[in-house]
Amino acid sequence: MNKFIPISLINLTPLQSDESVNSEIHIDDLEIINNIQESIGKSGRRNIIDILKFLIPNLLKQKILNISNPEIHLRISGDGRNVGRKIKQVMITFAILNNKNNLYYPENHHTIILYPGIEKYEILQVALEQLIIELRTLKEKGLKDHQGRE
């Protein structure tokens, strides 16, 4: 999937100001510190439409999706988590509800947004803006796979 669906970056810097970033650092690996500092204020995201186009052929082969009833039910969820003592991340994922038997396996939850920081309305609004547009497009225009089928 990494080859076919690129990860793009969203700049959240003007909105994100977490005072705890400048507090005492408990990590002494310079590479990790530099990595964390470079990622502050940035969000990684993948296009949900591209992910669905990648997943659909396999779901059709497994008979999870039916061509005669081309409805896909999605569950979008997200949560913040602590990665370390001072490092927090927010992850937004989706799962295809049509795949009822395998819904709770982690490999069936696909990450669409990941950013370092806290769950804050203003940050989520910017991070989710493109996802909202993609979901609206799916609802209004539907989805065509790589073979042109809806």
Buried (B, 14 or more C-beta within 10 A) or exposed (E): EEEEBEEEEBEBEEBBEBEEBEEEEEEEEEEEEEEBEEBBBBBBBBBBBBBBBBBBEEBBEEEBBEEEEBEBEBEBEBEBEEEEEBBBBBBBBBBBEBBEEEEEEEEBBBBBBBBBBBEBEEBBEBBBEBBEEBBEEBEEEEBEBEEEEE
